Structure formats: structure tokens, C-alpha cells
Amino acid sequence: MLYYLFNYLDHNFNIPGAGVFQYITFRTAMAVISSLFITTVYGRRLIDYLRFKQVGETVRNLGLEGQMQKQGTPTMGGLIILLGILVPTLLFAKLENIYVILMLITTVWLGAIGFLDDYIKVFKKNKEGLAGKFKIIGQVGLSLIIGWTMYFHSDIVIRQEVKPPIKYDLPIEPHMRGNHMVYTQEIKSTKTTMPFYKNNEFDYGKVLKIFGHGYERYTLMVFLFFMITIITFISNGANITDGIDGLATGTSAIIGITLAILAYVSGNTVIADYLNIMYIPNSGELVIFAGAFVGACVGFLWYNSYPAQVFMGDTGSLAIGGIIAVFAIMIRKELMLPVLAGVFLVENFSVIIQVSWFKYTKKKFGEGKRVFLMAPLHHHFQKRGFHEAKIVTRFWIIGIILAVITVITLKLR
């Protein structure tokens, strides 16, 4: 909104300084600052309100050190994160941009599902919350919206180098790459970035090529399948990771910073050419959203770090996981998430392994056996006697290492 106001003032009244809102870097900085302000200043008020309404966490005794001391800590604090993301984005981003629209839909959609789950737990006194199948239905529904829009929307394209014979009847643009001229077109494509693969690009449309002629007809189905898998898995991974103070929040902030960097280089024609990576027109606006996301996570960490004064609940954890997944899909870096979001991945798999092995051994031997002392993985380390602050710090360090590796893979061929 402020972007349009200052753009109007700059064009009609030539007010000094108004034109600075044209710059993505400036608007990103403003989004970060305003997000930090909202989450720290107004976050305090919301925490007091939640405490007044006795919106407290119900803690099951799992035999973890210090666990029962968290009984009654305000939950549903994910509302603070949602406000810290939505308000700066609405103020500083171009709201007609399809990428921004999809990220706003993702934030509200998954935030609403998480809120409903927390509401049932807290106010309806149902510890199970929203049934798992309804969460999955909500995540799949969002995935279909994202995948369908990515596949069909005319503004979602990539710039691709072309050589004769020209396949697409679209405008051809010349660009300098180093000391030589290349010719490109902006085309609809199901290509994405894949590390350690030919040209670092992978096409979903060719997954079924091994089945012979006519495989192209199933491209949309393949694309939607991958969207559903990625969004559901990462969203649930963040939800599972949110088990000890500051773990999911800090890890998400690290991932958010990395995604902001990837969005900036992917949406900047000069840098994309220099790094020889996929250029995605109009995606630069996502950097503003990423700035708001990082600011919201860091601001929330002010109250969520050990000992936590508020928990985000599913209102926050489902949303931040989905945001990370959809954002990566928007900038066509979703196949880098196994590295970048490795903490979420490991946490998710630790639960899958634990449950699967327990069921298998119980069926085969009559007694269930466990791989870990407790799942998710962070609880395993708690059971081994590590203080949760130490676990969180070490997971953050691992997250930073994974983020660095992710950025480095942009240039590995």
C-alpha cells in the first residue's frame, strides 16, 4: 500500500525521496524493520492478552527435564508471526504480483488451519485438536492451488536461452552473457533447479519420458504430485520441529534468509546471468515477503527463546513450514529443500522411522522396539541429558551449515 502511495507522489508531485520505494532492497529493509517492530512491541501485548484469556499450553508428562514447568505458557503465538508477515507485505510489496498473491494466500490458508487446530485444543479442551486428515486435506488443497496456478498463469514464466530452430512463437530478447551475446525467451515451463544435475535444471514434464510417446499429457499430474508432496512434507516437518523453545523459529529464520538471497539472485537479470542460473521474471518482489518472514521469526524469537514466554502452536508452525515450501517452489528451488531444510527433514524422518519400526517389531515379535529414545529427534537428545538450549543452538549451527551448502550448490555443475 505504501509502495503505491509513494509511487503516486513521485510521479505526480516529484517529492524528493519518494522514488526510493522503487528499490526492492529498500522495501525489504523496511519490511524487516516493521516486522520486527510488530512482533516485539505488539507481540508483547498479544502475549498478555493470551495470558489474560488463559490460552495456555496443556503439557503431557513425557518424562523430559523441565517439561512440566511449561504448563500454562500462552500458546497460539503464531498469530504474532502471521501479523509480522502480512502487515509489512501488504505495506511494501506490489500486491498485483502473482508471486506475492500466492504467498499471502499460503500464509492465511495454513495459518487458518493451524489456528483452528489450536482453537479446538485450547477452547474445546480436545487434546487431539483438528483431525489429521483435515490438516492433510487443507495442505493438499493449497498444493493444488499453487501447482495449478504455477502451471497455467501467464505471468509465471522463466527466461530460457534459445537457439535455432526456435520452438516457441514468442518475443526473442538479446542479452550479453560475459563477452558473448545470447538470445532468450520468456516461456511457460515446468523446469526447476536441481543441484548436481545437468545444467542444474530438472524438468517435471520429462519424469514419465521412460514410458515412451505421449508422456507429455501427464505433465500436470506429475507437477501437482510433486507440489503436494513437497508442501505437505515441509509443512508437517516444521510442525514436528516445533517441540522445544526457539528451535523451529530460529531454524526457519535461517532458511528464510537463504531463500531471500536465492529469490534476489533469481529475480535479478544481471546477477542471474553472471551466476548462470535460472532467471525468473517478476519474482524479485518475493524478497520483500522473505524480509517480512525473517523479521517475524526473529522478532518472535525474542519471546520464544529459552525459557519461552509464548509458543507459536500450529497457528505458526504449519504456516511457516508451508511458507518455506511454497516460497522455494515460487523461485524454483524446491528440490534444494532436502539440504536447506535438512533439520525439518531429519525431524520428520525420525518420527516416521520410530513409528514404522515400532509397529513392525510389535507385529513380528509381539513387542514394539524403538530406534530413538524418543521422537522427534530433539526429544531423543533431551532424553540423553542434553539441555534444550544446547540442542537448539547446535541445530541452528547445523542449519547455518546447510544454508551455506545450499548457496554454494548454485555454482556447482
N, C-alpha and C positions, 0 to 999 in steps of 0.2 A: 504493500500500500504506500509506504513512504517512497519506494522506488518511483511509482507513478507520479506522486506529488512533486518530488524534486525534479523529475524529468520534465514535467509540465512547466515548472518555474524556470528551468534552464532554457527551454525552447521559446517560451513566450515573454519572459521578463529579463532573461540573461543575467540572473542573480549570481554573483560570484560564489563559487564553491558548490553550487547545486549540481554541476556536471560530474562531481566526484562519485555520485551514485551510479554512474555508468560502469564503474570498475567492479569486477567480481571480487577482487581482493579486499576492497574497502567494505563492500556489503557483507562479505564473510566475517571480517573483523567485527563489524557492528553486530552481526548475528551472534557471534561468540560472546561478546560483552553483554548484550541484552539477555541472552540465555543464562549466563552466569548470574546476572542481577535477579532475574525472575526466580531461579531455583534456590538461590541463597537467601534473598530478602523475603520473597513471598512464600518460599518453601517453609520458612520458619513459622509463618502464620498458619499455613495449611497443616503442619505437624501439630501445632497447638490445638487447631480445630479438631483434628482426628483424635487427639488425646481427650479432648472435651467430650466428643461423641463416643468415647470408649471403643474406638475402632482398633482394637488390639489384636496382636498375633496370638493364636492358640498354638502352643508348642507341645508336641508329643515327646514324651521322655524316651529318647533313643540311647541314653547312657553316654552322651557326649559331654565333655567338660564345659561348664559354663552355659549349657544349653537352656536350662530352666530359668536362668536369670533373664532371658529374653522374653519370657511370658509377659504379655500385655504391651509390648512395644508396638507403637502405631504401625499399621500396615496400609496398603493401598497408596503408598507414597509415589507409586508410578505416575499418579496424576501430576506430580511436580515435574517429572521428566516430560510428560506429554505437553504440558504448558510451555516448558522451556524449549521444546522443539517447534510447536505450532505457531506460537506468537511471533518469534523472530522471523520464521519463514514467511508468514503472511505479511510481515512488515517490509522485508528486504528483498525477497525473491520475485521474479517475474511469474505471476500467477497464471498466465496463459501458457506457460511452458509445460508440455505434456509430461516431462520427467518429474517436474515439481508436483504436478497434479497427482501423479501416481504415488509419489512418496507421501503426500498428505493423506490420500485415501488409505494407504498402508498403515500409517500411524493411527488414524482414527479407527479403522476397521479392527486391527488387532488390539488396540487399546480398549475398545469397547468389549471385545470378547474376554480379555483379561479382567476388566472391571466387573463384568457380570459374574465371572468365576469368584472373584474376591467378595463381591456383594453377597453371594449365596453362602460363602463360608462364614463371613462376619455377621451379617444381619439375619440370615436364615438359620444360623448355627448348624450348618451342614458341612462337616469337615472335608467331605469329598469335593465340594464345590460343583462347578459345571461338569457334567459328564464328559469324559474324554472324547467320545465320538462326536460330540457337538463342537469341541475345540478343533478336531480334525476337519470336520465339515467346514467350519469357518476358515481354516487355513487353506483348504483345497479351493474354496470359493474365491478367496483372494488370489490364489495362484492362477486360477483360470482367467480372472480379470486381467492380471498382469500379463500373462502369456498371450492372451487373445489381443490385447492392445499392442503389445510389442510386435506381434506378427502382422497386424493389419494397419496400424495407424500410419498415416502418410508422413508424419513428422519424425518418425523413429527410423533413422537410416544410418548407414555407415559410409565413410568415404573409402573407396577402393580404387587402387591403381588399375588401369585398363590398357590393353594393347590390342592392336588389330588382330583378328576381326572383332569389332565392337558388338557385344551381345545385347546391351540394353539401349533402347531409344531414349536416352536421357542426355541432358547437357554435359559436355566434357569440359573440365577445367584444367588448365596447366598450372603446375606448381614446381618450384625449384626444390630439389632434394640434394643438398650438398652442392656439387658443381654441375649437376645434370638436370634436365627437365623431365618431369613425369606428368602423365595425364590421368585424371581421376574422374570418377562419377560418384554421386551420392545415391546409393541403391538400398532397397529393402533386402535384408539378409538375415539368416539365422546363424551367422558366424559369431563366435565368441573367442576370447583369449584363453589359450591353454598353454601353460609352461611346458618346456621340453618337447614341444611338438613342432612339426614342420611350420615354419614362419610364425610360430606361437599362436596359430589360429586353428580353430576346430569348428566344423560346420555340422550342426544338429541334423541338417537336411540329408546328410550322407551316412547317417548311422545305419540305415537299413539298405545301404547300397549292395551289401553282400547278397541280398535276396534277388538281385537282378533288376530287370526293366520294370519301371512303374513305381519304384520306391519313393519317388518324389511326392506321390499322392498322400503319403502318410507323414510328411514333414511336420505338419501342425500337431498331430498326435504325439509325435516324438518330442517336439518342443514343449508342449504342455506337460508331458510326463516329467521332463527334467525340471520344469518350473515348480511343479507340485512337490517333487522330491526335495529340491534344494530349500524352498521356503519352509516347508513343514519341518525338515530335519534341523535347520539352523534355528528356527523359532523355538522349537522344543529344547534344543541344546542350550540356548540362553536361559530358558526357564529352569532347566535342571541345574545349571551352573549357579543360579541364584540361591545358594544354600548357606553361605557364611558371609559375614559383613564385608561389603566392598568388592567381593570377587567378580560378580557379573558386571557391576558398574564400571570398575576400573578396566577390566578386560575389554568391555565394549568401547570405552573411550579410546583405548589404544587402537582397536580395529577401526574406529571412526576416523581417527587422524590419518591412518593409512589409506582408507577409502577416499578421504578428501584429497590427498595427494594424487591418487590414481585418477580421480574424477577431473582434477585440474589439468593433468598432462593429457588425458584422453580428450578433453574438450578444448584444448589449445592447439590450433593448427600448426603453429611454429614448433612447439615442443614435441608434438606427436610426430611431426616429420623428422625432427632431429633424433628422436629415440627410435624412429621407425616402428611405431606402434599404431594400433587401430585408432583412427580419428573418428569421434562420434559428434556430429554437428548438434549444437544446442544443448549438449549435456553439461556445459560449464556451470549452468545455474545450480546444478546439484551440489556444488561446492558450498553454496550458501546454506543449503539444508544440512550438509555434513557439519558445517561450523556450528549450527544450532544444536545438532545432535551431540557433538563433542562437549559443547558448553553445558548442555543439560546433564550429561553424565558426570562431568567433573563437578558441577555445582551440586548435584545430588550426593556425590561422594563426600561432600562437606559434612553431611548428616548421616551418611550410610557407612562411613568408615568405622572401624572398631573403636569403641563399642557403639553399635548402630543406634541412632535415635529414632530411626524410621526404616521400615522395609518397603521395597517397591511393590511386592506382591506380583501376582500375574498381570496386573494392570501395566506394570513396567516391563517385566521380563519377557512376556510374549511379544510385546511391541518392539523392544529393542532388537530381539533376535530376528523378527520379521523385517524390520527396517534394514538391518545389515544384509540380509539375504536379497531383498528387493533392490537395494541400492547397488549391490555388486552386479545384479542382473542388468540394471539400467546401463551401467558402464561396461558391460560385457566382460566382467572379471569374476563371474560366479564360480568358475572352475578353479580359481585360486583360493577359494574359501577353505578347502581342506587344510591348506597351510596357514592362511591368515587367521581363520577362526579355529585353529587347531585345538585350543583349550575347550571350546564348545564341543568339538568333535569327540575328543577323548572322554569328556564327561558323559556325553550321550552314549558312547560305545561301552563305557564302564557299566552303565545300567543295563544295557542290552545283554552284555556278556554275563553279568551277575545273575540276571533273571533267567536267561536261557540255560546256563549251566546248572542252576539250582533246580529248574524244572526237569532237565534231562537226568540228572543224578537221582532225583527223587523218584522218577518213573522207573529208572533202571535198577537202582539199589535200594529203593524204599526209604531213603534218607537224603534230603537235599544238602548239597555241599556248595560252598561259596568260593569264588576266586579272590575276592577282596574282603577285608574285614567288614566293610560296609560300602555301599554305593549310594550316590555318585562318588567319584574318586576322591574329592576333597574330604569326604567323611572317612574314607579309608585312612588318610593321613592323620585326621583327628584321633581316630582310634589308636593309632600308633604313638600318640602322645605329643604330636606337633601342635603348638598354639596356632589358633586360626589366623592370627595376624601374620605369622611367619608363612603359613600356607598361601595366603593371599598375595603377599609380597613376591614369593617365588613364582607363583602362577603369572603375576604381572611381568616378571622378568622374562619368563618363557614367552609370554605374549609379545613383548617387545622384540625378542629374537625372531619370532615367527613373522612379525611385521617387516623387519629388515630383510629377511629372506624373500618375502613376497615382492617387495620393491625391486630387489636385485634381479628377480626372475624376469623382469620386463626386458632386460637386455641379454638374457641367456637364450641362445638358439641351439 
